Amino acid sequence: MVAALMACERLAAWSVSGKDMGQISNHKNSLSLSAGSPGSINDHAKTVFGNPWLELAARWFLGLTFLYASYHKIIAPAHFAKIVYGYYLFPNFSINLIAVILPFIELFAAGALILGIYPRSAALIIIGMLIGFVIVLSINLIRGQAFDCGCFSFGDPGHSSPAGQLLIRDIIYLIVGLEVLFFDRRRLWCIRDIKGQDRFETM
């Protein structure tokens, strides 16, 4: 699993750095100048979203959220399997696999975010799951299907959650995950980074 995190970390680092990012940055600057907008706005945004304390808060918020989300699924996989079946999207043979494997992926990625072990990889995994959740919720929203998402707790029989509210919530989580993924400065309270260097900093 650590090897998988390292692979994801290198993939994510490659995707948010290098020549492509430089071209995007230059393109943004040229658009900013052509639109006549002040460069201070862009600098202010970089200062805010490049704040290591904000990244730490985002990482811990997302990590604690998914740590809590994984708990009841792990202790009651049969109940979670019924929730997955209620989506009416997955073939029967895959339902038990999803119910057993998904909570541990959530737990593993959440722990990595909290401890700062290859956090970009963990954020990439979380974002991938969130995109999947958004697709599932969107499909059921289009269908008009009411269901219990089983994200943080299992409702009573017949309980259903409004898909629109769940969709908005997951999009917010997705934005938080993107802050962690695209953060390109030195992180606080990070045990291990892409270079394999142990570090544990408060500033």
Residue frames as qw, qx, qy, qz and C-alpha x, y, z in Angstrom:
[[0.000, 0.884, 0.467, 0.000, 0.00, 0.00, 0.00],
 [0.303, -0.775, 0.121, 0.541, 2.88, 2.35, 0.74],
 [0.391, -0.088, 0.620, 0.675, 4.29, 1.56, -2.70],
 [0.180, 0.661, 0.658, 0.312, 0.93, 2.45, -4.19],
 [0.167, -0.922, -0.211, 0.279, 0.99, 5.75, -2.32],
 [0.392, -0.523, 0.376, 0.657, 4.48, 6.50, -3.60],
 [0.341, 0.242, 0.698, 0.581, 3.42, 5.76, -7.17],
 [0.037, 0.838, 0.530, 0.126, 0.37, 8.01, -6.83],
 [0.315, -0.821, -0.025, 0.476, 2.52, 10.70, -5.24],
 [0.373, -0.275, 0.506, 0.727, 4.92, 10.74, -8.17],
 [0.208, 0.498, 0.708, 0.456, 2.04, 10.75, -10.65],
 [0.108, -0.902, -0.412, 0.072, 0.31, 13.60, -8.84],
 [0.372, -0.691, 0.148, 0.601, 3.53, 15.57, -8.45],
 [0.364, 0.007, 0.607, 0.706, 4.26, 15.19, -12.13],
 [0.121, 0.655, 0.672, 0.323, 0.75, 16.34, -13.03],
 [0.168, -0.943, -0.281, 0.062, 0.90, 19.56, -11.01],
 [0.376, -0.746, 0.275, 0.476, 4.46, 20.62, -11.72],
 [0.585, -0.019, 0.580, 0.567, 6.91, 21.12, -14.55],
 [0.122, -0.009, 0.435, 0.892, 6.48, 22.62, -17.95],
 [0.145, -0.556, -0.722, -0.384, 2.71, 22.19, -18.16],
 [0.327, -0.758, -0.448, 0.342, 2.17, 24.13, -14.95],
 [0.297, -0.390, 0.135, 0.861, 4.52, 26.83, -16.21],
 [0.030, 0.230, 0.611, 0.757, 2.53, 27.12, -19.40],
 [0.256, -0.697, -0.662, -0.101, -0.73, 27.31, -17.45],
 [0.365, -0.657, -0.252, 0.609, 0.73, 29.98, -15.19],
 [0.207, -0.183, 0.333, 0.901, 1.96, 32.02, -18.15],
 [0.077, -0.443, -0.704, -0.550, -1.41, 31.66, -19.81],
 [0.313, -0.747, -0.556, 0.187, -3.17, 32.85, -16.65],
 [0.328, -0.529, -0.033, 0.782, -0.83, 35.84, -16.38],
 [0.115, 0.050, 0.510, 0.851, -1.40, 36.79, -20.01],
 [0.188, -0.613, -0.701, -0.313, -5.16, 36.56, -19.53],
 [0.363, -0.707, -0.404, 0.452, -4.90, 38.66, -16.39],
 [0.258, -0.366, 0.170, 0.878, -2.91, 41.34, -18.17],
 [0.017, 0.233, 0.639, 0.733, -5.11, 41.31, -21.25],
 [0.261, -0.689, -0.664, -0.131, -8.23, 41.67, -19.10],
 [0.040, 0.652, -0.125, 0.747, -6.66, 44.60, -17.28],
 [0.739, -0.623, -0.229, -0.115, -7.14, 42.99, -13.86],
 [0.132, -0.839, 0.475, -0.231, -4.61, 43.91, -11.20],
 [0.637, 0.267, -0.707, 0.148, -1.86, 41.40, -10.53],
 [0.159, -0.349, 0.648, -0.658, -2.34, 41.89, -6.81],
 [0.822, -0.081, 0.100, -0.554, -5.53, 39.82, -6.94],
 [0.878, 0.239, -0.415, 0.000, -3.61, 36.87, -8.32],
 [0.317, 0.414, -0.657, 0.545, -0.85, 37.37, -5.75],
 [0.469, -0.307, 0.431, -0.707, -3.39, 37.53, -2.96],
 [0.927, 0.021, -0.097, -0.363, -5.02, 34.29, -4.12],
 [0.726, 0.327, -0.555, 0.241, -1.63, 32.59, -4.22],
 [0.002, 0.421, -0.610, 0.671, -0.91, 33.82, -0.70],
 [0.694, -0.200, 0.276, -0.635, -4.22, 32.51, 0.64],
 [0.967, 0.107, -0.068, -0.219, -4.27, 29.12, -1.09],
 [0.670, 0.427, -0.509, 0.332, -0.53, 28.70, -0.65],
 [0.364, -0.635, 0.434, -0.526, -0.80, 29.10, 3.12],
 [0.388, 0.176, -0.899, 0.098, 0.59, 25.93, 4.73],
 [0.225, 0.055, 0.715, -0.660, -1.80, 26.27, 7.67],
 [0.669, 0.270, 0.000, -0.692, -4.76, 26.26, 5.30],
 [0.618, 0.296, -0.695, -0.218, -3.39, 23.15, 3.60],
 [0.119, 0.120, -0.895, 0.413, -2.93, 21.49, 7.01],
 [0.455, 0.153, 0.468, -0.742, -6.51, 22.36, 8.01],
 [0.712, 0.318, -0.285, -0.558, -7.81, 21.02, 4.69],
 [0.469, 0.278, -0.838, 0.004, -5.78, 17.82, 5.06],
 [0.035, -0.010, 0.845, -0.533, -6.94, 17.14, 8.60],
 [0.562, 0.210, 0.225, -0.767, -10.55, 18.07, 7.84],
 [0.722, 0.304, -0.453, -0.427, -10.67, 15.69, 4.89],
 [0.362, 0.243, -0.881, 0.184, -8.75, 12.99, 6.76],
 [0.208, 0.030, 0.737, -0.642, -10.96, 13.09, 9.86],
 [0.650, 0.241, 0.014, -0.721, -14.10, 13.19, 7.70],
 [0.735, 0.273, -0.554, -0.279, -13.16, 10.04, 5.80],
 [0.163, 0.207, -0.883, 0.387, -11.81, 8.34, 8.91],
 [0.429, 0.109, 0.557, -0.703, -15.23, 8.76, 10.49],
 [0.706, 0.317, -0.201, -0.601, -16.97, 7.76, 7.25],
 [0.527, 0.306, -0.787, -0.095, -15.05, 4.48, 7.10],
 [0.185, -0.261, 0.794, -0.517, -15.77, 3.41, 10.68],
 [0.674, 0.116, 0.472, -0.556, -19.39, 2.24, 10.51],
 [0.761, 0.449, -0.327, -0.335, -18.84, 0.66, 7.09],
 [0.322, 0.434, -0.827, 0.157, -15.98, -1.45, 8.42],
 [0.244, -0.107, 0.816, -0.513, -17.89, -2.67, 11.47],
 [0.607, 0.368, 0.571, -0.413, -21.08, -3.41, 9.48],
 [0.038, -0.285, 0.680, 0.674, -20.09, -4.49, 5.94],
 [0.138, 0.379, 0.902, 0.156, -23.32, -6.42, 5.37],
 [0.104, 0.792, 0.446, -0.403, -25.39, -3.32, 6.04],
 [0.003, -0.651, 0.317, 0.690, -23.19, -1.24, 3.78],
 [0.168, -0.004, 0.865, 0.473, -23.57, -3.87, 1.04],
 [0.176, 0.650, 0.736, -0.070, -27.34, -3.33, 1.19],
 [0.043, 0.817, 0.059, -0.572, -26.75, 0.42, 0.78],
 [0.101, -0.408, 0.648, 0.636, -24.54, -0.20, -2.27],
 [0.199, 0.305, 0.900, 0.240, -27.20, -2.50, -3.72],
 [0.130, 0.764, 0.531, -0.343, -29.75, 0.30, -3.26],
 [0.022, -0.577, 0.294, 0.762, -27.85, 2.48, -5.74],
 [0.757, 0.472, 0.439, -0.105, -29.00, 0.11, -8.53],
 [0.329, 0.860, -0.326, -0.211, -25.82, 0.82, -10.46],
 [0.060, -0.578, 0.813, 0.034, -23.43, -2.05, -9.76],
 [0.714, 0.075, -0.642, -0.269, -23.53, -5.68, -10.88],
 [0.821, -0.507, -0.044, -0.259, -24.46, -8.10, -8.13],
 [0.906, 0.003, -0.230, 0.355, -21.08, -9.84, -8.09],
 [0.417, 0.429, -0.234, 0.767, -19.28, -6.57, -7.26],
 [0.410, -0.761, -0.122, -0.489, -21.48, -5.36, -4.41],
 [0.833, -0.531, -0.075, 0.136, -19.80, -7.35, -1.62],
 [0.713, 0.129, -0.016, 0.689, -16.34, -6.46, -2.95],
 [0.069, 0.651, 0.052, 0.754, -17.20, -2.75, -2.94],
 [0.598, -0.722, -0.119, -0.327, -18.69, -3.00, 0.55],
 [0.870, -0.387, -0.036, 0.302, -15.57, -4.67, 1.94],
 [0.677, 0.149, 0.077, 0.716, -12.77, -2.90, 0.05],
 [0.110, 0.753, 0.182, 0.623, -14.01, 0.70, -0.20],
 [0.514, -0.847, -0.066, -0.120, -14.11, 1.42, 3.57],
 [0.792, -0.385, 0.130, 0.455, -10.51, 0.29, 3.99],
 [0.497, 0.431, 0.208, 0.724, -9.40, 2.49, 1.09],
 [0.189, -0.862, -0.148, -0.446, -11.13, 5.38, 2.86],
 [0.727, -0.676, 0.012, 0.119, -9.43, 4.45, 6.15],
 [0.783, -0.048, 0.164, 0.598, -6.00, 4.11, 4.55],
 [0.321, 0.580, 0.199, 0.722, -6.20, 7.39, 2.62],
 [0.366, -0.867, -0.140, -0.309, -7.63, 9.24, 5.64],
 [0.781, -0.546, 0.040, 0.301, -4.81, 8.02, 7.88],
 [0.659, 0.171, 0.187, 0.708, -2.23, 9.08, 5.29],
 [0.066, 0.768, 0.192, 0.608, -3.74, 12.57, 5.12],
 [0.553, -0.821, -0.069, -0.125, -3.81, 13.01, 8.88],
 [0.793, -0.439, 0.171, 0.387, -0.28, 11.70, 9.43],
 [0.185, 0.881, -0.297, -0.318, 1.12, 13.46, 6.37],
 [0.560, -0.216, 0.740, 0.302, 2.36, 10.29, 4.66],
 [0.177, 0.103, 0.684, 0.700, 2.45, 11.09, 0.95],
 [0.249, 0.496, 0.514, -0.654, -0.52, 13.46, 1.37],
 [0.359, 0.420, -0.355, -0.754, -0.78, 14.31, -2.31],
 [0.249, 0.035, -0.932, -0.262, -1.27, 10.61, -3.12],
 [0.022, 0.361, 0.839, -0.407, -3.88, 10.28, -0.38],
 [0.285, 0.508, 0.156, -0.798, -5.68, 13.38, -1.68],
 [0.322, 0.280, -0.653, -0.625, -5.63, 11.92, -5.19],
 [0.158, -0.164, -0.974, -0.003, -7.25, 8.72, -3.91],
 [0.111, 0.486, 0.610, -0.616, -9.88, 10.68, -1.97],
 [0.299, 0.461, -0.175, -0.817, -10.60, 12.87, -5.00],
 [0.253, 0.099, -0.858, -0.437, -11.01, 9.78, -7.17],
 [0.071, -0.357, -0.905, 0.221, -13.56, 8.37, -4.73],
 [0.152, 0.530, 0.338, -0.763, -15.35, 11.72, -4.49],
 [0.295, 0.309, -0.489, -0.760, -15.63, 11.94, -8.28],
 [0.230, -0.125, -0.947, -0.188, -17.14, 8.46, -8.22],
 [0.003, -0.466, -0.724, 0.509, -19.59, 9.50, -5.49],
 [0.216, 0.464, -0.008, -0.859, -20.55, 12.63, -7.46],
 [0.299, 0.128, -0.732, -0.599, -21.25, 10.53, -10.56],
 [0.183, -0.284, -0.938, 0.077, -23.36, 8.06, -8.57],
 [0.046, 0.518, 0.516, -0.681, -25.30, 10.85, -6.86],
 [0.228, 0.368, -0.274, -0.859, -25.82, 12.70, -10.14],
 [0.261, -0.049, -0.867, -0.422, -27.23, 9.61, -11.83],
 [0.171, -0.444, -0.848, 0.232, -29.65, 9.00, -8.97],
 [0.073, 0.482, 0.232, -0.842, -30.56, 12.69, -8.88],
 [0.280, 0.199, -0.529, -0.776, -31.46, 12.54, -12.59],
 [0.291, -0.196, -0.919, -0.178, -33.45, 9.39, -11.96],
 [0.494, -0.489, -0.007, -0.719, -35.29, 11.00, -9.07],
 [0.770, -0.142, -0.614, 0.097, -34.16, 8.07, -6.96],
 [0.418, -0.741, 0.290, -0.439, -34.32, 8.49, -3.17],
 [0.871, 0.034, -0.453, 0.190, -31.80, 6.38, -1.26],
 [0.612, -0.770, 0.144, 0.105, -29.67, 6.12, 1.86],
 [0.488, 0.759, -0.419, 0.101, -26.13, 7.02, 0.78],
 [0.930, -0.299, -0.124, 0.173, -24.56, 5.30, 3.82],
 [0.440, 0.702, -0.280, 0.484, -21.74, 7.84, 3.85],
 [0.026, 0.494, -0.563, 0.662, -21.48, 8.53, 7.58],
 [0.382, -0.041, 0.761, -0.522, -24.22, 6.45, 9.18],
 [0.122, -0.214, -0.895, -0.372, -26.87, 3.94, 8.27],
 [0.424, -0.154, 0.067, -0.890, -30.41, 5.24, 8.43],
 [0.572, 0.085, 0.696, -0.425, -33.47, 3.33, 9.55],
 [0.355, 0.244, 0.835, 0.342, -35.14, 1.03, 7.03],
 [0.224, 0.791, 0.544, 0.168, -36.79, 3.18, 4.37],
 [0.237, -0.808, 0.009, 0.539, -34.59, 6.16, 5.24],
 [0.641, 0.535, 0.280, 0.474, -33.49, 8.23, 2.27],
 [0.349, -0.559, 0.014, 0.752, -31.20, 11.20, 1.81],
 [0.445, 0.855, 0.135, -0.230, -31.78, 14.08, -0.64],
 [0.819, 0.183, 0.221, 0.496, -29.31, 13.51, -3.46],
 [0.271, 0.852, 0.052, 0.446, -28.97, 17.25, -4.16],
 [0.431, -0.859, 0.233, -0.146, -27.68, 18.01, -0.65],
 [0.861, -0.276, 0.339, 0.258, -25.28, 15.05, -0.79],
 [0.688, 0.526, 0.197, 0.459, -24.02, 16.22, -4.18],
 [0.028, 0.925, -0.104, 0.365, -23.27, 19.73, -2.88],
 [0.669, -0.680, 0.299, -0.009, -21.51, 18.28, 0.17],
 [0.874, -0.019, 0.326, 0.360, -19.28, 16.02, -1.94],
 [0.489, 0.736, 0.086, 0.460, -18.40, 18.90, -4.28],
 [0.271, -0.909, 0.222, -0.224, -17.26, 20.90, -1.23],
 [0.811, -0.414, 0.381, 0.161, -15.12, 17.95, -0.12],
 [0.790, 0.402, 0.245, 0.392, -13.74, 17.76, -3.66],
 [0.194, 0.905, -0.082, 0.371, -12.68, 21.42, -3.55],
 [0.548, -0.755, 0.352, -0.078, -10.94, 20.81, -0.21],
 [0.894, -0.075, 0.366, 0.249, -9.15, 17.82, -1.72],
 [0.614, 0.677, 0.102, 0.394, -7.94, 19.90, -4.65],
 [0.164, -0.933, 0.249, -0.200, -6.33, 22.34, -2.20],
 [0.723, -0.489, 0.480, 0.093, -4.27, 19.45, -0.79],
 [0.848, 0.290, 0.355, 0.266, -3.49, 17.99, -4.21],
 [0.504, 0.733, 0.093, 0.448, -2.26, 21.20, -5.85],
 [0.401, -0.902, 0.149, 0.062, -0.45, 22.63, -2.83],
 [0.805, 0.460, -0.166, 0.336, 3.13, 23.07, -4.05],
 [0.008, -0.771, 0.437, -0.463, 4.90, 24.48, -0.99],
 [0.293, 0.187, -0.858, 0.378, 6.44, 22.87, 2.04],
 [0.619, -0.494, -0.460, -0.402, 3.75, 21.22, 4.15],
 [0.280, -0.531, 0.540, -0.590, 3.39, 21.40, 7.92],
 [0.647, -0.199, 0.636, -0.372, 3.26, 18.29, 10.12],
 [0.837, 0.415, -0.244, -0.261, 4.14, 16.05, 7.20],
 [0.778, -0.427, 0.454, 0.083, 5.96, 12.83, 8.08],
 [0.574, -0.094, 0.655, 0.483, 6.98, 11.78, 4.59],
 [0.384, 0.704, -0.058, -0.594, 7.07, 13.58, 1.25],
 [0.837, 0.528, -0.050, -0.133, 7.69, 12.64, -2.37],
 [0.345, 0.716, -0.585, 0.160, 11.46, 12.67, -1.90],
 [0.847, -0.151, -0.498, 0.106, 11.18, 10.04, 0.81],
 [0.257, 0.341, -0.481, 0.766, 12.55, 12.42, 3.42],
 [0.418, -0.595, -0.656, 0.200, 11.21, 12.21, 6.93],
 [0.107, 0.286, -0.124, 0.944, 10.15, 15.57, 8.27],
 [0.328, -0.667, -0.663, 0.088, 7.94, 16.87, 11.02],
 [0.251, 0.170, -0.062, 0.951, 7.73, 20.64, 11.00],
 [0.051, -0.709, -0.599, 0.367, 5.61, 23.21, 12.76],
 [0.140, 0.854, -0.018, -0.501, 6.79, 26.11, 10.60]]
